[in-house]
Amino acid sequence: MKHADRITFNARQCGGRPCIRGMRIRVKDVLDLLAAGVSEREIIEDYPYLEAGDIRACLEYAAHESDHPVLTTR
């Protein structure tokens, strides 16, 4: 992951959930906005402390986290 340094974890912040650059905005918050159809431009306008690289980092993080085997029983 090339943007992995933008995703931070702190047990005393947001319940230890992944956040962006130590701020109190969770990766999930950004992903929820994107899933709702909010554009990258709109997100940055509404959250001016975010950068385009932060949004890409959230997407990369989600892609990385979803890439795991699923074991099933027969």
C-alpha positions as CSV (number, residue, x, y, z in Angstrom):
1,M,0.0,0.0,0.0
2,K,1.6,3.2,-1.1
3,H,-0.5,5.5,1.1
4,A,-0.4,3.3,4.2
5,D,1.4,6.0,6.2
6,R,-1.7,8.1,6.1
7,I,-3.8,5.5,8.0
8,T,-3.2,5.6,11.7
9,F,-4.4,3.6,14.7
10,N,-4.6,4.9,18.3
11,A,-6.4,2.9,21.0
12,R,-7.4,6.2,22.7
13,Q,-8.9,7.7,19.6
14,C,-12.1,6.6,17.9
15,G,-12.0,3.3,19.7
16,G,-8.8,2.3,18.0
17,R,-10.4,2.3,14.6
18,P,-8.3,3.3,11.5
19,C,-8.2,7.1,11.1
20,I,-6.6,9.5,8.7
21,R,-3.2,11.0,9.8
22,G,-4.0,11.0,13.5
23,M,-7.1,13.1,13.1
24,R,-10.5,12.1,14.4
25,I,-11.9,11.2,11.0
26,R,-12.2,7.5,10.5
27,V,-11.5,5.7,7.3
28,K,-15.1,4.4,7.5
29,D,-16.4,8.0,7.5
30,V,-14.7,8.7,4.2
31,L,-15.8,5.4,2.7
32,D,-19.4,6.0,3.8
33,L,-19.3,9.3,2.0
34,L,-17.9,7.8,-1.2
35,A,-20.5,5.0,-1.0
36,A,-23.3,7.6,-0.7
37,G,-22.1,9.2,-4.0
38,V,-20.3,12.2,-2.5
39,S,-17.5,13.2,-4.9
40,E,-13.9,13.5,-3.8
41,R,-14.1,17.2,-4.5
42,E,-17.1,17.6,-2.3
43,I,-15.5,15.7,0.6
44,I,-12.4,18.0,0.4
45,E,-14.6,21.1,0.3
46,D,-16.5,19.9,3.4
47,Y,-13.4,18.7,5.2
48,P,-10.6,21.1,4.1
49,Y,-8.0,19.4,6.3
50,L,-8.3,16.3,4.1
51,E,-6.2,15.8,1.0
52,A,-6.8,13.8,-2.1
53,G,-4.1,11.4,-1.0
54,D,-6.1,10.7,2.2
55,I,-9.1,9.6,0.2
56,R,-7.0,7.4,-2.0
57,A,-5.4,5.9,1.2
58,C,-8.9,5.0,2.5
59,L,-9.7,3.2,-0.7
60,E,-6.4,1.4,-0.7
61,Y,-6.9,0.4,2.9
62,A,-10.4,-0.9,2.2
63,A,-9.1,-2.9,-0.8
64,H,-6.3,-4.4,1.2
65,E,-8.5,-5.3,4.1
66,S,-11.1,-7.0,1.9
67,D,-8.5,-9.2,0.2
68,H,-8.5,-12.3,2.5
69,P,-9.6,-15.9,2.0
70,V,-13.0,-16.9,3.2
71,L,-13.1,-20.4,4.6
72,T,-16.3,-22.3,4.5
73,T,-17.3,-25.8,5.8
74,R,-19.2,-28.3,3.8
